[in-house]
Amino acid sequence: MARTGTLVPVYTIHGTKKLVDRVKQPVMPAVEDPTTALGNWYATAIFWRPQAAFLVNETTLFPVLLPLAPATSIAARFPEAFESILKVLGVNTAFIASERWAMSEASFSKTANRSVLGVMNRLELELDYVPDRVGEDLLELSLYMSDHLVGPLRGTEFRSPQEKLMDVVRAQS
């Protein structure tokens, strides 16, 4: 996407109805060619106390949790939450900086990929039982859930979302 001859960093957050109703952002067509290395994300709201936003990457199925409130600023707060996770995983700073730049502008769209929604729903169900073992820190919950097999990732290969994320990071380096 170009604006006055320069590349505009942009990607799509495909939100469920319960999330889109809270973010109060216009629903736009999905970005076909996101500027992020990881592509677009899917998101929903989880009604815990406190409420959380739950995002899953379309390419790697990597999960990220962050506070839902204030919902109108999820797109602005998400890159920082994701950066924190990448730092804990030991991802190189060049990849983090590039991905943060590419995530500087997000648009919201309706969900479109039922496979990603199925994985997100399954992980959301599992999240009801995880805090008893891991605690309630959203970063720790994200890391814990990212290390679980969620089925074959694009083919017959069984990999965790964390392993697939690291494959993308290595490919970009």
Residue, then its C-alpha position, 0 to 999 in steps of 0.5 A: m500500500a502506498r501513500t504519496g509514494t512511500l510504503v505505509p506499514v499496515y496489517t489486518i486484525h481479523g476480529t470476532k464480532k464481540l471484539v469488533d463491537r468493543v474496539k469501535q473501529p471501522v471494519m475494512p477489507a483485509v490487507e492482501d499483502p501485509t507489511t509484517a513478516l508474520g502477516n495478519w492476526y485474528a482476535t477475540a475478546i475473553f471475558w475474564r476478570p480482568q477482560a483480555a484480548f486474545l490474538v492468534n497469528e494467521t501464519t504461525l498460530f502464535p497466541v498473544l494475550l493482552p488486557l482488553a481495556p481500553a478496547t479502542s487502543i488494542a491496535a496501538r498496544f498490541p505491537e508492544a505486547f508482542e515485542s515483550i514476548l519476542k524479547v523473552l523468546g530471544v528474538n534478534t532486535a533487528f527482527i523485532a524493530s522491523e516487525r514493530w515498524a511494520m505493525s505501526e498501522a492496523s485495520f480491523s476486518k471480519t474473520a475469514n479463515r475458519s481454520v484459524l478461528g477453530v484453533m483460536n476457539r480451541l486455545e480459548l477453551e484451554l485457557d480456562y484451565v491454564p491459569d491454575r497451573v501457570g498463573e494469571d500473567l498474560l505474557e506467561l500465559s501467551l508463552y505457555m500456550s505458544d508451546h502447545l501443539v495445535g495440529p498440523l501447521r500447513g501440511t502434515e508437520f506437527r509443530s508448535p506455534q512457537e517453533k513456527l514463529m522461530d522458523v519465520v524469524r530465522a528465514q527473515s534473518 
